[in-house]
Amino acid sequence: MGTTHYHAESERGDSVEDPSEDALFMLIDDLNSSDNTFVVVQPDEDDPAWFASVAVLDEGGYEVVRRDSIRGDHEVDTKADIDRIASDLTIWMAARTSPGGLPRATENFWNTPQAPV
């Protein structure tokens, strides 16, 4: 078994190590407006550089927050489709946990020196 990179935990205390897209879907699907209102996903570190959370909104749907202090990102979205939320979070987390991750921005993409052909 590999090293755990991150974990997801709901307000109720349900926890999943290195959650798959399906596991995220189930955690989000179990949320309610009384005693299990949010799920937080973050690295297993003392001072995590990033986190994502999904919270139930009173008016319906979910608030999705993604914050990455290394890249200076802070996004807040409102979504209703749990499938889409789980998929988007899985992709977003993979960019933070894979070696090298994804580049912060592509503004210098066209100015990047190319290897000789």
N, C-alpha and C positions, 0 to 999 in steps of 0.2 A: 504494500500500500504506500502511496506517495505522501509527500508532505502536504498538509493543509495550507492553502494559500489564503482563504477567506471563509467567512461563515455568515449565515443568515439567521437572524433571531427575531421572533415575533414578540409583541408585548406580553403575550400569554406565556412565553418561555419556550415555545417550540423552536428548536435549533437544528440547522442542517450545515454540516461541514462541506465546503466546496459544492454548493448546490447546483444542480443541473437546471436547465430551463424548466423541466417538468416539476422539479422540487420548488422552484420559485413560484410557478403557477399555483401549486397546491397551497403554499404559504399565503399567497395573496388572496386566493379564493376563500381561505378560512377566515379572513379578516371580517370584522363586523363593527358596528358603531357603538358597542357597549363595553366590552372587556378585552378586545383584541383588535385595536385600531391601527396598528402599524407593524411593519417589518423593516429591519435595518440590515444591510449587508455591508461588511467591511473586512479589511485584512485582519488576520490574527497577529496583531502587533500592539505594543504598548501605546504608541502614538500614531494611529493609522493616518496615512497621507490622503486617503479617499474614503468615501462612503456613499451609499445610495439608500434611500428610504422610500417606502410606499405607504401612504396613509389613506384611510377611508375618509371621504368628504361627506359632510352632513347632507349636501344636496345631491349626492350620488357620484359615482366615479371615484377616482383616486388621484391624489397628489403625488407625483414622482419627483424626488429631489436627488440630484447627482452633484457631488462636490469632490473636486480633486485639487488639493492645495498645491501639488507639484506643478500642475499645468495651469493653475489659476482659473479653473472652470467651476462654475456654479450655475446649474440649470434647474429650473422648476417648471414642470409640465403638469397639465391636468389631462388624464386619459381615462377611458372607460373599458377598453378592451384588455382583459387580463393576458390573453395570448400575446398581444403586442408588447405589453409592459414586460413580461417575462423574457421575451425574445430580445427586446432592446437592452434590458439590463444584462443579459447573458453576454451580448456582444460588447457592451460597454465595460463590463468587468474583465472580459478576456483581454481587452486592450491594456488593462492595468496589471494583469497577473502574468502575462506571457513575457518571456525574456525580451527586453527591449521595448515592449509595448508598441503602441502606434505613435508616430511622430506627433508632436504637439500641434503643429500647423503645417500647412503646405505652401506658405507664402514664398518660400525659396525653392520650391519644386523645380521651376523652369531654369533657375540659376545654378542648379546642382551640376558640378562637373560630371561629364559622362566618361566612362571608360573608353579607351581607344578601341576601335573596331578592327 
